[in-house]
Amino acid sequence: MDKKAKKRLEVINKKLTSLRPRLAGSRAQADDAEELKQLEDEVAKLEAEAKQLKESK
């Protein structure tokens, strides 16, 4: 894995650590269905990108 990919993976992991608690809170409160969908989509997109980066070692 090159330096650029490692840095991108670090950034993704940092974003995921902040998004996951927000997603859990949004699921618990469920006031805004659109926000919940947006958070789920963003987490899924970032997880897929992280998986792709890990596989491209």
Secondary structure in CASP SS format (residue, H / E / C, confidence):
PFRMAT SS
TARGET T0000
AUTHOR 0000-0000-0000
METHOD secondary structure of the structure
MODEL  1
M C 1.00
D C 1.00
K H 1.00
K H 1.00
A H 1.00
K H 1.00
K H 1.00
R H 1.00
L H 1.00
E H 1.00
V H 1.00
I H 1.00
N H 1.00
K H 1.00
K H 1.00
L H 1.00
T H 1.00
S H 1.00
L H 1.00
R H 1.00
P H 1.00
R H 1.00
L H 1.00
A H 1.00
G H 1.00
S H 1.00
R H 1.00
A H 1.00
Q H 1.00
A C 1.00
D C 1.00
D C 1.00
A H 1.00
E H 1.00
E H 1.00
L H 1.00
K H 1.00
Q H 1.00
L H 1.00
E H 1.00
D H 1.00
E H 1.00
V H 1.00
A H 1.00
K H 1.00
L H 1.00
E H 1.00
A H 1.00
E H 1.00
A H 1.00
K H 1.00
Q H 1.00
L H 1.00
K H 1.00
E H 1.00
S C 1.00
K C 1.00
END
